[in-house]
Amino acid sequence: MYSRSIIELEDKLHLKEQKLGSMHPDVAESLAQLAHACFVCQRYVEAESLFWRAVMIRSQIFGQEDLGVAHLLAELARLYEIQEQFDEAERLFRLAYAIKSSGLGPGHLETLAAARAVVTVCRRQGKHIPEAELERLIRVSSQSSFVI
């Protein structure tokens, strides 16, 4: 089922790229959809590349503080986490958290979910999270810049 979906999503992506150019928000959305389908099918190398392309496009069009960028970074973090690349997963979860906390505020459900993802990946690594850092995770972060 997903194999056919992947082919259809690839066709949709190619059509959008031809019609809109490679640096269009709709192309980024198609890349993200295809990446997600590849992720579900455990085609992790393809998913990673597609997610990163989508991040690059969105961050160039909307800026690095874009909530769509944060969502894609969280998806990438999940991809790394499932492959037990915990350091990279943690880094990306933290970036997603910083963007969400800055854009949505500390009490927003998406911000809290992002903080929970950071804590979870740290614990999966066996890292102890000091109480002060836990407190910081639920406060608004003033710096959420990242380098791609």
Secondary structure, DSSP 8 states (H G I E B T S, - for coil): -HHHHHHHHHHHHHHHHHHH-SS-HHHHHHHHHHHHHHHHTT-HHHHHHHHHHHHHHHHHHH-TT-HHHHHHHHHHHHHHHHTT-HHHHHHHHHHHHHHHHHHH-TTSHHHHHHHHHHHHHHHHTT----HHHHHHHTS--S------
